[in-house]
Structure formats: structure tokens, C-alpha cells
Amino acid sequence: MEIKQIKMGIVGAGTWGETHASIYAEHLFADPVAICDKDEVRARAIAEKYGIREVYTDYNEMAEKSDIDAVAIVTPDFLHADIACKFADCKKHLLIEKPLATTREDIGRICEAVERNGVRCMVDLHNRWNPPFNTAKQEVESGKLGEPYTAYIRHSDVKWVATDMLKWASKSSILWFLGSHSLDTLRWIFDDEVKRVYSIKKEGILKALGVDTADIYLTTIEFERGGIAHMENGWVTPNGNTNINDFKFSLLCTKGMVSLDLSSHNLIHLVTDEKAVTPDILVSNMVFDRCKGLSYESIRDFIDRLVDGKEFRVTLEDSRKTALAIIAMLESSETGMPVEVEY
Ligand SMILES: NC(=O)c1ccc[n+]([C@@H]2O[C@H](COP(=O)([O-])OP(=O)(O)OC[C@H]3O[C@@H](n4cnc5c(N)ncnc54)[C@H](O)[C@@H]3O)[C@@H](O)[C@H]2O)c1
């Protein structure tokens, strides 16, 4: 039996670009054909490791020459739009790493190019595939908890992510990097759109370490049907934390509540003379050399939906509204005033 494989290209051969390559390489319905990075050495290293046949340093050339069906855009947060528009113009489907884009203009340009070219586009807001969140969503949908009333979500990283892992943290924000996941999750669980936000930031710790970005944002969110949520996103959790993420969630509904602790779970605890850690078993855990976590599931779902033609579980409209609400939070944190989200 012949299997139809989706021929994939990847732009951005950094940390997360390698995650994409490993997933396409092992997915039965995907074939990683091409990879592009401005840094040729990086692109070649990943190409060799995962059997990717074409290497480019110019994404325009890859878009025009490579016989791919779709592209994964895995460049820094603020460098998604030009690449997305170019590949859409070359009739390639798009999987864009979160966030969709970081300015109102870029968000509009991508949506226009997707619409005009009739291509499909998903943004990798993968927390919907996180098993505890997915179960919480199912419980809410069952109706037994009543209506979502208030929620608290905390999704923060240890400092190391901003100071060492990302070379471009100064040009982004924890609101883009993790806040976009938090907000997409809240919108999905409340099944509602954000009406107004009030965000306050603290800064100083990262600036003193040479990274010119805010440390932490605390945001109050009002939904259109009256739900309220508090969202906390920081890049300054101590590096000694047992998990790279500090990830908590609680949801109060009119007839029940649900609470999640995803970073201090009791499923596995590992202690050496140096450190105690809570290994990741949800995001990118490996089972017999295969990535099985939610970061695998969302990317696999993109391929599956291209094969079966069904709607993506994160629509372009989801990612557009999430990005526009994050822009409102950033504006609120600058002005010190609540901001109505403009869609
Ligand atoms: N889904 C997740 O949970 C998750 C996790 C990590 C990163 N990300 C996202 O993935 C994206 C990339 O993050 P990363 O950590 O891999 O960053 P990274 O810095 O490790 O890699 C980015 C790569 O893009 C390349 N690049 C930049 N501009 C380019 C251009 N014009 N053409 C070709 N290559 C170019 C850089 O040379 C670099 O190799 C970001 O949007 C980030 O938010 C998502």
C-alpha cells in the first residue's frame, strides 16, 4: 500500500527546528525534504542527523525551488511574517511556531496571504494537547462543572531560558514566549474571547544580567461573557527549580473546580548529589527513542490534518485573536491602564 507523505520544509535550524525535524523524520505520513537556516553549519548538521536531502541558506530560494507541500517556520518570534508570506505566495501550507507574529501589521499580512493563496495555516499552540489540560477541557465540556467562572494560570520559565537558551530574548517577551500558550489555553477552556486586559510588569533582574526584557507580567483578563482570569508569566524562576517550567492552573466553575500542577507532579522525582529534578514527562519525553510528549502530538496533528483534510485544532483565527490580545497586554503594561482588545 502506498502511503501519501506530506513533504515538509523547515525554516530555522535552532533548538525547536530540530524538534520539528525529529518528528517529521519519524512520522509515517511525513517526509522532511528541505531545511533552511542563515547558519549553514546548523542546517547541515540537522539535515545529516535526520536524513533531510536539501539544505538552503535563503528561504526565498527554498520556497521557489523545493518541491515541498508545507513548511514549518521555526525562526525567532518576531521573524515569522516575511517567511510565512513568501511560502504562502508559493502555495505551501504553513505550520508557524507560536506566536503567529508580534505586530498588528505582521498578523494582518500573514492572514491576508493565507486567505489570498488558499493555503492552510496552523500555529503550534500545543498546550491543547497537554493531557491534564485536555482532560480539564473535556470535563468542562461535559457540563458537570457548570460554567467557567474564574481561573488562575502560572506558566513561567527558569532564568536560564532568557539568559542562555534564547539568543534573542531581548527582542521578545515572556508574554510571547509562554504567555501565548497560557492565553490560548484560557480562551479554549473558557470557550470565549478576551474583552479587556490589565497587565503589570516587573523588570530589573534580567536587565542586570544583560537581557533587555521584562522579568514577569501579571495580567487580569476579562472575557466577553464575564469570566475572569489571572495569568502570570515570568522568565525569572530560579535556575535551581526542579523543572524548567513553573506551571500551575486552577479553574473555578459554577458547579465545581479543577486544579493542575504540571511542574511539581509526583509521577517521577530524580535526585543526585548535585540536584533534585522533576523530569519532563509531558512536553518532549522520549519513549524508545521517540518523542511522545505534547510537542510531538501537536506537530503530528498538523500532518494528520493535511492528510485527512479536517480543520486544524488550532485555527488561524485562534492564533490571530491570541496574538492581538497579547499586544493589548503589552500596551497595558506600558500605559498602566486596562486595554480593550481590538480584533
Ligand atoms: N512550541 C514550543 O513550545 C516552542 C519551544 C521553543 C521554541 N518555540 C518557538 O520556536 C521558534 C524558534 O525558537 P528556537 O528556540 O528554536 O530559536 P533558536 O534561536 O534556537 O533558532 C532559531 C533559528 O532561526 C534561524 N533564523 C533566523 N532568521 C532566519 C532567516 N531569515 N532564515 C533562516 N533561518 C533564520 C537562526 O539562525 C536560528 O538557527 C520561536 O518562535 C519560539 O517561540 C516554540
The ligand as a Tripos MOL2 file, in Angstrom:
@<TRIPOS>MOLECULE
LIG
   44    48     1     0     0
SMALL
NO_CHARGES

@<TRIPOS>ATOM
      1 N1          6.1820   25.1910   20.8390 N.am      1 LIG1
      2 C1          7.0690   25.4520   21.8070 C.2       1 LIG1
      3 O1          6.8460   25.1900   22.9650 O.2       1 LIG1
      4 C2          8.3590   26.1200   21.4680 C.ar      1 LIG1
      5 C3          9.5380   25.8450   22.1750 C.ar      1 LIG1
      6 C4         10.7070   26.5450   21.8270 C.ar      1 LIG1
      7 C5         10.6610   27.4940   20.8160 C.ar      1 LIG1
      8 N2          9.4750   27.7280   20.1780 N.ar      1 LIG1
      9 C6          9.3760   28.7510   19.1190 C.3       1 LIG1
     10 O2         10.1550   28.3470   18.0020 O.3       1 LIG1
     11 C7         10.7370   29.4950   17.3920 C.3       1 LIG1
     12 C8         12.2470   29.2940   17.3390 C.3       1 LIG1
     13 O3         12.7630   29.1660   18.6610 O.3       1 LIG1
     14 P1         14.1680   28.4350   18.9360 P.3       1 LIG1
     15 O4         14.2440   28.2600   20.4070 O.co2     1 LIG1
     16 O5         14.3300   27.2410   18.0650 O.co2     1 LIG1
     17 O6         15.1870   29.5930   18.4770 O.3       1 LIG1
     18 P2         16.7210   29.4040   18.0310 P.3       1 LIG1
     19 O7         17.3610   30.7330   18.2040 O.co2     1 LIG1
     20 O8         17.3250   28.2250   18.7040 O.co2     1 LIG1
     21 O9         16.6190   29.0690   16.4730 O.3       1 LIG1
     22 C9         16.1670   29.9980   15.5120 C.3       1 LIG1
     23 C10        16.9200   29.7300   14.2020 C.3       1 LIG1
     24 O10        16.3450   30.5310   13.1740 O.3       1 LIG1
     25 C11        17.4050   30.9340   12.3170 C.3       1 LIG1
     26 N3         16.9880   32.0800   11.5210 N.ar      1 LIG1
     27 C12        16.7210   33.3350   11.9240 C.ar      1 LIG1
     28 N4         16.3470   34.0910   10.8750 N.ar      1 LIG1
     29 C13        16.3730   33.3040    9.7830 C.ar      1 LIG1
     30 C14        16.0880   33.5160    8.3990 C.ar      1 LIG1
     31 N5         15.6940   34.7060    7.9210 N.pl3     1 LIG1
     32 N6         16.2330   32.4670    7.5580 N.ar      1 LIG1
     33 C15        16.6340   31.2610    8.0100 C.ar      1 LIG1
     34 N7         16.9150   30.9980    9.3160 N.ar      1 LIG1
     35 C16        16.7910   32.0120   10.1830 C.ar      1 LIG1
     36 C17        18.5520   31.2420   13.2800 C.3       1 LIG1
     37 O11        19.8070   31.2480   12.6020 O.3       1 LIG1
     38 C18        18.4120   30.0990   14.2700 C.3       1 LIG1
     39 O12        19.1960   28.9670   13.9230 O.3       1 LIG1
     40 C19        10.2790   30.6950   18.2150 C.3       1 LIG1
     41 O13         9.1380   31.2840   17.6200 O.3       1 LIG1
     42 C20         9.9260   30.1040   19.5550 C.3       1 LIG1
     43 O14         8.9500   30.8230   20.2820 O.3       1 LIG1
     44 C21         8.3590   27.0500   20.4550 C.ar      1 LIG1
@<TRIPOS>BOND
     1     1     2 1
     2     2     3 2
     3     2     4 1
     4     4     5 ar
     5     4    44 ar
     6     5     6 ar
     7     6     7 ar
     8     7     8 ar
     9     8     9 1
    10     8    44 ar
    11     9    10 1
    12     9    42 1
    13    10    11 1
    14    11    12 1
    15    11    40 1
    16    12    13 1
    17    13    14 1
    18    14    15 2
    19    14    16 1
    20    14    17 1
    21    17    18 1
    22    18    19 2
    23    18    20 1
    24    18    21 1
    25    21    22 1
    26    22    23 1
    27    23    24 1
    28    23    38 1
    29    24    25 1
    30    25    26 1
    31    25    36 1
    32    26    27 ar
    33    26    35 ar
    34    27    28 ar
    35    28    29 ar
    36    29    30 ar
    37    29    35 ar
    38    30    31 1
    39    30    32 ar
    40    32    33 ar
    41    33    34 ar
    42    34    35 ar
    43    36    37 1
    44    36    38 1
    45    38    39 1
    46    40    41 1
    47    40    42 1
    48    42    43 1
@<TRIPOS>SUBSTRUCTURE
     1 LIG1         1 GROUP 0 **** ****
